[in-house]
Amino acid sequence: MTGQYTALLLITSIIWVLLWFGYRQNKINDEIKKKEKDERINAKVQRRKKLESLYPIRKKTV
């Protein structure tokens, strides 16, 4: 009976470790995706600002 409890504890521990590795890897991937998204947004904003500086908005005179 003690061997069965030991095997159950070992299997449970292995499952928890694998779940923890999966969680950690998912968190790392989420951070990488967020960083890439922020870089794309910042690049788009910079392109827009550069384009707006080339063509300034005209003031309407009445």
PDB file of N, CA, C, O and CB in Angstrom:
ATOM      1  N   MET A   1       0.818  -1.193   0.000  1.00  0.00           N
ATOM      2  CA  MET A   1       0.000   0.000   0.000  1.00  0.00           C
ATOM      3  C   MET A   1       0.866   1.262   0.000  1.00  0.00           C
ATOM      4  O   MET A   1       0.492   2.269  -0.601  1.00  0.00           O
ATOM      5  CB  MET A   1      -0.933  -0.005   1.204  1.00  0.00           C
ATOM      6  N   THR A   2       2.020   1.212   0.671  1.00  0.00           N
ATOM      7  CA  THR A   2       2.896   2.376   0.736  1.00  0.00           C
ATOM      8  C   THR A   2       3.470   2.683  -0.641  1.00  0.00           C
ATOM      9  O   THR A   2       3.655   3.849  -0.989  1.00  0.00           O
ATOM     10  CB  THR A   2       4.028   2.148   1.750  1.00  0.00           C
ATOM     11  N   GLY A   3       3.749   1.662  -1.413  1.00  0.00           N
ATOM     12  CA  GLY A   3       4.275   1.853  -2.759  1.00  0.00           C
ATOM     13  C   GLY A   3       3.263   2.551  -3.665  1.00  0.00           C
ATOM     14  O   GLY A   3       3.635   3.362  -4.513  1.00  0.00           O
ATOM     15  N   GLN A   4       1.993   2.233  -3.480  1.00  0.00           N
ATOM     16  CA  GLN A   4       0.948   2.872  -4.282  1.00  0.00           C
ATOM     17  C   GLN A   4       0.827   4.359  -3.939  1.00  0.00           C
ATOM     18  O   GLN A   4       0.662   5.191  -4.831  1.00  0.00           O
ATOM     19  CB  GLN A   4      -0.404   2.166  -4.062  1.00  0.00           C
ATOM     20  N   TYR A   5       0.909   4.690  -2.654  1.00  0.00           N
ATOM     21  CA  TYR A   5       0.850   6.085  -2.241  1.00  0.00           C
ATOM     22  C   TYR A   5       2.066   6.860  -2.772  1.00  0.00           C
ATOM     23  O   TYR A   5       1.951   8.006  -3.207  1.00  0.00           O
ATOM     24  CB  TYR A   5       0.777   6.183  -0.704  1.00  0.00           C
ATOM     25  N   THR A   6       3.207   6.217  -2.725  1.00  0.00           N
ATOM     26  CA  THR A   6       4.425   6.854  -3.246  1.00  0.00           C
ATOM     27  C   THR A   6       4.293   7.102  -4.739  1.00  0.00           C
ATOM     28  O   THR A   6       4.661   8.173  -5.222  1.00  0.00           O
ATOM     29  CB  THR A   6       5.668   5.982  -2.959  1.00  0.00           C
ATOM     30  N   ALA A   7       3.773   6.126  -5.479  1.00  0.00           N
ATOM     31  CA  ALA A   7       3.588   6.286  -6.924  1.00  0.00           C
ATOM     32  C   ALA A   7       2.569   7.387  -7.209  1.00  0.00           C
ATOM     33  O   ALA A   7       2.764   8.189  -8.122  1.00  0.00           O
ATOM     34  CB  ALA A   7       3.133   4.955  -7.568  1.00  0.00           C
ATOM     35  N   LEU A   8       1.490   7.433  -6.440  1.00  0.00           N
ATOM     36  CA  LEU A   8       0.480   8.468  -6.611  1.00  0.00           C
ATOM     37  C   LEU A   8       1.067   9.853  -6.340  1.00  0.00           C
ATOM     38  O   LEU A   8       0.810  10.796  -7.088  1.00  0.00           O
ATOM     39  CB  LEU A   8      -0.712   8.207  -5.685  1.00  0.00           C
ATOM     40  N   LEU A   9       1.847   9.972  -5.284  1.00  0.00           N
ATOM     41  CA  LEU A   9       2.498  11.232  -4.960  1.00  0.00           C
ATOM     42  C   LEU A   9       3.475  11.634  -6.063  1.00  0.00           C
ATOM     43  O   LEU A   9       3.539  12.807  -6.431  1.00  0.00           O
ATOM     44  CB  LEU A   9       3.224  11.127  -3.616  1.00  0.00           C
ATOM     45  N   LEU A  10       4.221  10.697  -6.584  1.00  0.00           N
ATOM     46  CA  LEU A  10       5.182  10.972  -7.653  1.00  0.00           C
ATOM     47  C   LEU A  10       4.467  11.433  -8.924  1.00  0.00           C
ATOM     48  O   LEU A  10       4.874  12.410  -9.553  1.00  0.00           O
ATOM     49  CB  LEU A  10       6.031   9.720  -7.945  1.00  0.00           C
ATOM     50  N   ILE A  11       3.415  10.733  -9.292  1.00  0.00           N
ATOM     51  CA  ILE A  11       2.649  11.101 -10.499  1.00  0.00           C
ATOM     52  C   ILE A  11       2.018  12.488 -10.323  1.00  0.00           C
ATOM     53  O   ILE A  11       2.063  13.310 -11.237  1.00  0.00           O
ATOM     54  CB  ILE A  11       1.543  10.038 -10.796  1.00  0.00           C
ATOM     55  N   THR A  12       1.440  12.742  -9.168  1.00  0.00           N
ATOM     56  CA  THR A  12       0.829  14.041  -8.901  1.00  0.00           C
ATOM     57  C   THR A  12       1.875  15.149  -8.958  1.00  0.00           C
ATOM     58  O   THR A  12       1.628  16.216  -9.520  1.00  0.00           O
ATOM     59  CB  THR A  12       0.132  14.037  -7.532  1.00  0.00           C
ATOM     60  N   SER A  13       3.037  14.892  -8.377  1.00  0.00           N
ATOM     61  CA  SER A  13       4.111  15.894  -8.401  1.00  0.00           C
ATOM     62  C   SER A  13       4.566  16.165  -9.827  1.00  0.00           C
ATOM     63  O   SER A  13       4.791  17.321 -10.186  1.00  0.00           O
ATOM     64  CB  SER A  13       5.304  15.431  -7.548  1.00  0.00           C
ATOM     65  N   ILE A  14       4.706  15.147 -10.635  1.00  0.00           N
ATOM     66  CA  ILE A  14       5.120  15.314 -12.028  1.00  0.00           C
ATOM     67  C   ILE A  14       4.086  16.125 -12.793  1.00  0.00           C
ATOM     68  O   ILE A  14       4.448  16.999 -13.581  1.00  0.00           O
ATOM     69  CB  ILE A  14       5.330  13.946 -12.703  1.00  0.00           C
ATOM     70  N   ILE A  15       2.815  15.853 -12.576  1.00  0.00           N
ATOM     71  CA  ILE A  15       1.754  16.598 -13.251  1.00  0.00           C
ATOM     72  C   ILE A  15       1.814  18.073 -12.866  1.00  0.00           C
ATOM     73  O   ILE A  15       1.697  18.940 -13.732  1.00  0.00           O
ATOM     74  CB  ILE A  15       0.372  16.010 -12.904  1.00  0.00           C
ATOM     75  N   TRP A  16       1.995  18.370 -11.577  1.00  0.00           N
ATOM     76  CA  TRP A  16       2.074  19.765 -11.133  1.00  0.00           C
ATOM     77  C   TRP A  16       3.271  20.485 -11.750  1.00  0.00           C
ATOM     78  O   TRP A  16       3.168  21.645 -12.149  1.00  0.00           O
ATOM     79  CB  TRP A  16       2.159  19.830  -9.607  1.00  0.00           C
ATOM     80  N   VAL A  17       4.405  19.792 -11.825  1.00  0.00           N
ATOM     81  CA  VAL A  17       5.606  20.399 -12.417  1.00  0.00           C
ATOM     82  C   VAL A  17       5.369  20.685 -13.892  1.00  0.00           C
ATOM     83  O   VAL A  17       5.739  21.755 -14.375  1.00  0.00           O
ATOM     84  CB  VAL A  17       6.840  19.475 -12.239  1.00  0.00           C
ATOM     85  N   LEU A  18       4.762  19.755 -14.617  1.00  0.00           N
ATOM     86  CA  LEU A  18       4.487  19.975 -16.035  1.00  0.00           C
ATOM     87  C   LEU A  18       3.497  21.120 -16.240  1.00  0.00           C
ATOM     88  O   LEU A  18       3.655  21.919 -17.163  1.00  0.00           O
ATOM     89  CB  LEU A  18       3.946  18.694 -16.673  1.00  0.00           C
ATOM     90  N   LEU A  19       2.480  21.202 -15.385  1.00  0.00           N
ATOM     91  CA  LEU A  19       1.540  22.316 -15.472  1.00  0.00           C
ATOM     92  C   LEU A  19       2.230  23.644 -15.206  1.00  0.00           C
ATOM     93  O   LEU A  19       1.932  24.643 -15.861  1.00  0.00           O
ATOM     94  CB  LEU A  19       0.393  22.120 -14.489  1.00  0.00           C
ATOM     95  N   TRP A  20       3.153  23.661 -14.245  1.00  0.00           N
ATOM     96  CA  TRP A  20       3.875  24.877 -13.923  1.00  0.00           C
ATOM     97  C   TRP A  20       4.754  25.312 -15.100  1.00  0.00           C
ATOM     98  O   TRP A  20       4.807  26.497 -15.428  1.00  0.00           O
ATOM     99  CB  TRP A  20       4.725  24.674 -12.664  1.00  0.00           C
ATOM    100  N   PHE A  21       5.447  24.351 -15.740  1.00  0.00           N
ATOM    101  CA  PHE A  21       6.261  24.666 -16.920  1.00  0.00           C
ATOM    102  C   PHE A  21       5.388  25.214 -18.047  1.00  0.00           C
ATOM    103  O   PHE A  21       5.777  26.172 -18.714  1.00  0.00           O
ATOM    104  CB  PHE A  21       7.024  23.413 -17.401  1.00  0.00           C
ATOM    105  N   GLY A  22       4.233  24.630 -18.263  1.00  0.00           N
ATOM    106  CA  GLY A  22       3.327  25.109 -19.295  1.00  0.00           C
ATOM    107  C   GLY A  22       2.841  26.517 -18.997  1.00  0.00           C
ATOM    108  O   GLY A  22       2.784  27.357 -19.895  1.00  0.00           O
ATOM    109  N   TYR A  23       2.496  26.782 -17.759  1.00  0.00           N
ATOM    110  CA  TYR A  23       2.043  28.114 -17.351  1.00  0.00           C
ATOM    111  C   TYR A  23       3.146  29.138 -17.570  1.00  0.00           C
ATOM    112  O   TYR A  23       2.899  30.230 -18.083  1.00  0.00           O
ATOM    113  CB  TYR A  23       1.602  28.113 -15.874  1.00  0.00           C
ATOM    114  N   ARG A  24       4.358  28.781 -17.180  1.00  0.00           N
ATOM    115  CA  ARG A  24       5.493  29.685 -17.322  1.00  0.00           C
ATOM    116  C   ARG A  24       5.780  29.983 -18.789  1.00  0.00           C
ATOM    117  O   ARG A  24       6.022  31.133 -19.154  1.00  0.00           O
ATOM    118  CB  ARG A  24       6.730  29.092 -16.655  1.00  0.00           C
ATOM    119  N   GLN A  25       5.756  28.958 -19.625  1.00  0.00           N
ATOM    120  CA  GLN A  25       6.009  29.148 -21.047  1.00  0.00           C
ATOM    121  C   GLN A  25       4.926  30.006 -21.681  1.00  0.00           C
ATOM    122  O   GLN A  25       5.219  30.856 -22.522  1.00  0.00           O
ATOM    123  CB  GLN A  25       6.098  27.800 -21.759  1.00  0.00           C
ATOM    124  N   ASN A  26       3.672  29.790 -21.283  1.00  0.00           N
ATOM    125  CA  ASN A  26       2.561  30.584 -21.798  1.00  0.00           C
ATOM    126  C   ASN A  26       2.716  32.051 -21.395  1.00  0.00           C
ATOM    127  O   ASN A  26       2.447  32.950 -22.192  1.00  0.00           O
ATOM    128  CB  ASN A  26       1.221  30.027 -21.286  1.00  0.00           C
ATOM    129  N   LYS A  27       3.146  32.285 -20.171  1.00  0.00           N
ATOM    130  CA  LYS A  27       3.349  33.651 -19.693  1.00  0.00           C
ATOM    131  C   LYS A  27       4.470  34.329 -20.484  1.00  0.00           C
ATOM    132  O   LYS A  27       4.350  35.503 -20.836  1.00  0.00           O
ATOM    133  CB  LYS A  27       3.677  33.656 -18.182  1.00  0.00           C
ATOM    134  N   ILE A  28       5.545  33.612 -20.763  1.00  0.00           N
ATOM    135  CA  ILE A  28       6.653  34.160 -21.544  1.00  0.00           C
ATOM    136  C   ILE A  28       6.185  34.490 -22.951  1.00  0.00           C
ATOM    137  O   ILE A  28       6.516  35.552 -23.479  1.00  0.00           O
ATOM    138  CB  ILE A  28       7.833  33.173 -21.590  1.00  0.00           C
ATOM    139  N   ASN A  29       5.413  33.589 -23.570  1.00  0.00           N
ATOM    140  CA  ASN A  29       4.899  33.838 -24.921  1.00  0.00           C
ATOM    141  C   ASN A  29       3.966  35.039 -24.943  1.00  0.00           C
ATOM    142  O   ASN A  29       4.000  35.830 -25.885  1.00  0.00           O
ATOM    143  CB  ASN A  29       4.169  32.603 -25.453  1.00  0.00           C
ATOM    144  N   ASP A  30       3.130  35.186 -23.916  1.00  0.00           N
ATOM    145  CA  ASP A  30       2.224  36.339 -23.842  1.00  0.00           C
ATOM    146  C   ASP A  30       3.009  37.643 -23.748  1.00  0.00           C
ATOM    147  O   ASP A  30       2.638  38.637 -24.372  1.00  0.00           O
ATOM    148  CB  ASP A  30       1.277  36.206 -22.636  1.00  0.00           C
ATOM    149  N   GLU A  31       4.097  37.646 -22.966  1.00  0.00           N
ATOM    150  CA  GLU A  31       4.912  38.849 -22.840  1.00  0.00           C
ATOM    151  C   GLU A  31       5.575  39.195 -24.171  1.00  0.00           C
ATOM    152  O   GLU A  31       5.656  40.368 -24.534  1.00  0.00           O
ATOM    153  CB  GLU A  31       5.975  38.665 -21.749  1.00  0.00           C
ATOM    154  N   ILE A  32       6.047  38.191 -24.897  1.00  0.00           N
ATOM    155  CA  ILE A  32       6.684  38.422 -26.197  1.00  0.00           C
ATOM    156  C   ILE A  32       5.669  38.982 -27.182  1.00  0.00           C
ATOM    157  O   ILE A  32       5.970  39.928 -27.909  1.00  0.00           O
ATOM    158  CB  ILE A  32       7.302  37.116 -26.747  1.00  0.00           C
ATOM    159  N   LYS A  33       4.464  38.406 -27.214  1.00  0.00           N
ATOM    160  CA  LYS A  33       3.425  38.896 -28.120  1.00  0.00           C
ATOM    161  C   LYS A  33       3.021  40.322 -27.779  1.00  0.00           C
ATOM    162  O   LYS A  33       2.806  41.133 -28.680  1.00  0.00           O
ATOM    163  CB  LYS A  33       2.202  37.983 -28.071  1.00  0.00           C
ATOM    164  N   LYS A  34       2.914  40.643 -26.483  1.00  0.00           N
ATOM    165  CA  LYS A  34       2.548  42.002 -26.065  1.00  0.00           C
ATOM    166  C   LYS A  34       3.627  42.986 -26.487  1.00  0.00           C
ATOM    167  O   LYS A  34       3.319  44.083 -26.954  1.00  0.00           O
ATOM    168  CB  LYS A  34       2.331  42.068 -24.536  1.00  0.00           C
ATOM    169  N   LYS A  35       4.888  42.604 -26.326  1.00  0.00           N
ATOM    170  CA  LYS A  35       5.988  43.480 -26.726  1.00  0.00           C
ATOM    171  C   LYS A  35       5.968  43.729 -28.235  1.00  0.00           C
ATOM    172  O   LYS A  35       6.155  44.861 -28.679  1.00  0.00           O
ATOM    173  CB  LYS A  35       7.337  42.871 -26.307  1.00  0.00           C
ATOM    174  N   GLU A  36       5.739  42.670 -29.026  1.00  0.00           N
ATOM    175  CA  GLU A  36       5.668  42.828 -30.482  1.00  0.00           C
ATOM    176  C   GLU A  36       4.493  43.720 -30.881  1.00  0.00           C
ATOM    177  O   GLU A  36       4.620  44.548 -31.784  1.00  0.00           O
ATOM    178  CB  GLU A  36       5.543  41.456 -31.165  1.00  0.00           C
ATOM    179  N   LYS A  37       3.353  43.555 -30.213  1.00  0.00           N
ATOM    180  CA  LYS A  37       2.179  44.371 -30.519  1.00  0.00           C
ATOM    181  C   LYS A  37       2.452  45.838 -30.206  1.00  0.00           C
ATOM    182  O   LYS A  37       2.108  46.720 -30.993  1.00  0.00           O
ATOM    183  CB  LYS A  37       0.954  43.875 -29.727  1.00  0.00           C
ATOM    184  N   ASP A  38       3.073  46.098 -29.048  1.00  0.00           N
ATOM    185  CA  ASP A  38       3.403  47.473 -28.685  1.00  0.00           C
ATOM    186  C   ASP A  38       4.378  48.089 -29.691  1.00  0.00           C
ATOM    187  O   ASP A  38       4.252  49.263 -30.041  1.00  0.00           O
ATOM    188  CB  ASP A  38       3.999  47.520 -27.272  1.00  0.00           C
ATOM    189  N   GLU A  39       5.349  47.295 -30.153  1.00  0.00           N
ATOM    190  CA  GLU A  39       6.301  47.804 -31.142  1.00  0.00           C
ATOM    191  C   GLU A  39       5.596  48.140 -32.456  1.00  0.00           C
ATOM    192  O   GLU A  39       5.900  49.161 -33.074  1.00  0.00           O
ATOM    193  CB  GLU A  39       7.419  46.776 -31.388  1.00  0.00           C
ATOM    194  N   ARG A  40       4.656  47.294 -32.890  1.00  0.00           N
ATOM    195  CA  ARG A  40       3.917  47.574 -34.121  1.00  0.00           C
ATOM    196  C   ARG A  40       3.082  48.849 -33.978  1.00  0.00           C
ATOM    197  O   ARG A  40       3.030  49.669 -34.894  1.00  0.00           O
ATOM    198  CB  ARG A  40       3.010  46.384 -34.486  1.00  0.00           C
ATOM    199  N   ILE A  41       2.434  49.008 -32.829  1.00  0.00           N
ATOM    200  CA  ILE A  41       1.609  50.199 -32.598  1.00  0.00           C
ATOM    201  C   ILE A  41       2.489  51.448 -32.583  1.00  0.00           C
ATOM    202  O   ILE A  41       2.136  52.464 -33.182  1.00  0.00           O
ATOM    203  CB  ILE A  41       0.822  50.075 -31.263  1.00  0.00           C
ATOM    204  N   ASN A  42       3.631  51.374 -31.902  1.00  0.00           N
ATOM    205  CA  ASN A  42       4.526  52.528 -31.848  1.00  0.00           C
ATOM    206  C   ASN A  42       5.073  52.876 -33.223  1.00  0.00           C
ATOM    207  O   ASN A  42       5.207  54.055 -33.550  1.00  0.00           O
ATOM    208  CB  ASN A  42       5.675  52.259 -30.888  1.00  0.00           C
ATOM    209  N   ALA A  43       5.391  51.871 -34.036  1.00  0.00           N
ATOM    210  CA  ALA A  43       5.886  52.126 -35.387  1.00  0.00           C
ATOM    211  C   ALA A  43       4.806  52.798 -36.229  1.00  0.00           C
ATOM    212  O   ALA A  43       5.096  53.706 -37.008  1.00  0.00           O
ATOM    213  CB  ALA A  43       6.348  50.816 -36.053  1.00  0.00           C
ATOM    214  N   LYS A  44       3.557  52.351 -36.072  1.00  0.00           N
ATOM    215  CA  LYS A  44       2.448  52.958 -36.816  1.00  0.00           C
ATOM    216  C   LYS A  44       2.257  54.418 -36.405  1.00  0.00           C
ATOM    217  O   LYS A  44       2.026  55.276 -37.258  1.00  0.00           O
ATOM    218  CB  LYS A  44       1.142  52.165 -36.584  1.00  0.00           C
ATOM    219  N   VAL A  45       2.352  54.701 -35.123  1.00  0.00           N
ATOM    220  CA  VAL A  45       2.201  56.067 -34.626  1.00  0.00           C
ATOM    221  C   VAL A  45       3.335  56.944 -35.151  1.00  0.00           C
ATOM    222  O   VAL A  45       3.104  58.085 -35.553  1.00  0.00           O
ATOM    223  CB  VAL A  45       2.175  56.086 -33.080  1.00  0.00           C
ATOM    224  N   GLN A  46       4.554  56.415 -35.149  1.00  0.00           N
ATOM    225  CA  GLN A  46       5.690  57.183 -35.652  1.00  0.00           C
ATOM    226  C   GLN A  46       5.539  57.493 -37.136  1.00  0.00           C
ATOM    227  O   GLN A  46       5.837  58.606 -37.571  1.00  0.00           O
ATOM    228  CB  GLN A  46       6.990  56.425 -35.407  1.00  0.00           C
ATOM    229  N   ARG A  47       5.076  56.510 -37.921  1.00  0.00           N
ATOM    230  CA  ARG A  47       4.851  56.752 -39.355  1.00  0.00           C
ATOM    231  C   ARG A  47       3.787  57.822 -39.553  1.00  0.00           C
ATOM    232  O   ARG A  47       3.935  58.685 -40.418  1.00  0.00           O
ATOM    233  CB  ARG A  47       4.433  55.447 -40.072  1.00  0.00           C
ATOM    234  N   ARG A  48       2.723  57.779 -38.770  1.00  0.00           N
ATOM    235  CA  ARG A  48       1.658  58.757 -38.883  1.00  0.00           C
ATOM    236  C   ARG A  48       2.162  60.152 -38.521  1.00  0.00           C
ATOM    237  O   ARG A  48       1.835  61.122 -39.204  1.00  0.00           O
ATOM    238  CB  ARG A  48       0.482  58.367 -37.988  1.00  0.00           C
ATOM    239  N   LYS A  49       2.950  60.263 -37.460  1.00  0.00           N
ATOM    240  CA  LYS A  49       3.491  61.563 -37.058  1.00  0.00           C
ATOM    241  C   LYS A  49       4.433  62.106 -38.124  1.00  0.00           C
ATOM    242  O   LYS A  49       4.419  63.302 -38.415  1.00  0.00           O
ATOM    243  CB  LYS A  49       4.225  61.452 -35.711  1.00  0.00           C
ATOM    244  N   LYS A  50       5.240  61.246 -38.701  1.00  0.00           N
ATOM    245  CA  LYS A  50       6.154  61.688 -39.744  1.00  0.00           C
ATOM    246  C   LYS A  50       5.379  62.183 -40.959  1.00  0.00           C
ATOM    247  O   LYS A  50       5.736  63.201 -41.553  1.00  0.00           O
ATOM    248  CB  LYS A  50       7.104  60.553 -40.143  1.00  0.00           C
ATOM    249  N   LEU A  51       4.327  61.474 -41.328  1.00  0.00           N
ATOM    250  CA  LEU A  51       3.507  61.874 -42.461  1.00  0.00           C
ATOM    251  C   LEU A  51       2.791  63.189 -42.179  1.00  0.00           C
ATOM    252  O   LEU A  51       2.707  64.048 -43.057  1.00  0.00           O
ATOM    253  CB  LEU A  51       2.494  60.783 -42.795  1.00  0.00           C
ATOM    254  N   GLU A  52       2.272  63.355 -40.959  1.00  0.00           N
ATOM    255  CA  GLU A  52       1.597  64.601 -40.594  1.00  0.00           C
ATOM    256  C   GLU A  52       2.569  65.770 -40.587  1.00  0.00           C
ATOM    257  O   GLU A  52       2.179  66.896 -40.895  1.00  0.00           O
ATOM    258  CB  GLU A  52       0.932  64.466 -39.223  1.00  0.00           C
ATOM    259  N   SER A  53       3.823  65.524 -40.242  1.00  0.00           N
ATOM    260  CA  SER A  53       4.787  66.624 -40.244  1.00  0.00           C
ATOM    261  C   SER A  53       5.128  67.051 -41.666  1.00  0.00           C
ATOM    262  O   SER A  53       5.491  68.205 -41.892  1.00  0.00           O
ATOM    263  CB  SER A  53       6.061  66.219 -39.496  1.00  0.00           C
ATOM    264  N   LEU A  54       5.018  66.148 -42.616  1.00  0.00           N
ATOM    265  CA  LEU A  54       5.276  66.503 -44.008  1.00  0.00           C
ATOM    266  C   LEU A  54       4.130  67.321 -44.592  1.00  0.00           C
ATOM    267  O   LEU A  54       4.349  68.190 -45.436  1.00  0.00           O
ATOM    268  CB  LEU A  54       5.499  65.245 -44.843  1.00  0.00           C
ATOM    269  N   TYR A  55       2.926  67.046 -44.148  1.00  0.00           N
ATOM    270  CA  TYR A  55       1.731  67.732 -44.662  1.00  0.00           C
ATOM    271  C   TYR A  55       0.988  68.383 -43.497  1.00  0.00           C
ATOM    272  O   TYR A  55       0.048  67.797 -42.960  1.00  0.00           O
ATOM    273  CB  TYR A  55       0.793  66.737 -45.427  1.00  0.00           C
ATOM    274  N   PRO A  56       1.400  69.591 -43.101  1.00  0.00           N
ATOM    275  CA  PRO A  56       0.735  70.234 -41.949  1.00  0.00           C
ATOM    276  C   PRO A  56      -0.712  70.601 -42.283  1.00  0.00           C
ATOM    277  O   PRO A  56      -1.069  70.801 -43.444  1.00  0.00           O
ATOM    278  CB  PRO A  56       1.509  71.502 -41.515  1.00  0.00           C
ATOM    279  N   ILE A  57      -1.516  70.680 -41.255  1.00  0.00           N
ATOM    280  CA  ILE A  57      -2.932  70.993 -41.406  1.00  0.00           C
ATOM    281  C   ILE A  57      -3.072  72.476 -41.712  1.00  0.00           C
ATOM    282  O   ILE A  57      -2.475  73.309 -41.030  1.00  0.00           O
ATOM    283  CB  ILE A  57      -3.735  70.610 -40.128  1.00  0.00           C
ATOM    284  N   ARG A  58      -3.855  72.812 -42.732  1.00  0.00           N
ATOM    285  CA  ARG A  58      -4.072  74.192 -43.093  1.00  0.00           C
ATOM    286  C   ARG A  58      -5.121  74.818 -42.173  1.00  0.00           C
ATOM    287  O   ARG A  58      -6.107  74.185 -41.793  1.00  0.00           O
ATOM    288  CB  ARG A  58      -4.500  74.301 -44.561  1.00  0.00           C
ATOM    289  N   LYS A  59      -4.877  76.053 -41.838  1.00  0.00           N
ATOM    290  CA  LYS A  59      -5.849  76.774 -41.017  1.00  0.00           C
ATOM    291  C   LYS A  59      -6.867  77.412 -41.952  1.00  0.00           C
ATOM    292  O   LYS A  59      -6.495  78.007 -42.963  1.00  0.00           O
ATOM    293  CB  LYS A  59      -5.152  77.854 -40.111  1.00  0.00           C
ATOM    294  N   LYS A  60      -8.112  77.296 -41.630  1.00  0.00           N
ATOM    295  CA  LYS A  60      -9.160  77.896 -42.451  1.00  0.00           C
ATOM    296  C   LYS A  60      -9.262  79.375 -42.129  1.00  0.00           C
ATOM    297  O   LYS A  60      -9.401  79.762 -40.969  1.00  0.00           O
ATOM    298  CB  LYS A  60     -10.521  77.192 -42.225  1.00  0.00           C
ATOM    299  N   THR A  61      -9.192  80.199 -43.171  1.00  0.00           N
ATOM    300  CA  THR A  61      -9.354  81.634 -42.966  1.00  0.00           C
ATOM    301  C   THR A  61     -10.697  82.052 -43.527  1.00  0.00           C
ATOM    302  O   THR A  61     -11.064  81.693 -44.646  1.00  0.00           O
ATOM    303  CB  THR A  61      -8.201  82.437 -43.631  1.00  0.00           C
ATOM    304  N   VAL A  62     -11.404  82.798 -42.749  1.00  0.00           N
ATOM    305  CA  VAL A  62     -12.740  83.221 -43.172  1.00  0.00           C
ATOM    306  C   VAL A  62     -12.738  84.695 -43.485  1.00  0.00           C
ATOM    307  O   VAL A  62     -13.771  85.248 -43.860  1.00  0.00           O
ATOM    308  CB  VAL A  62     -13.787  82.909 -42.096  1.00  0.00           C
TER     309      VAL A  62
END
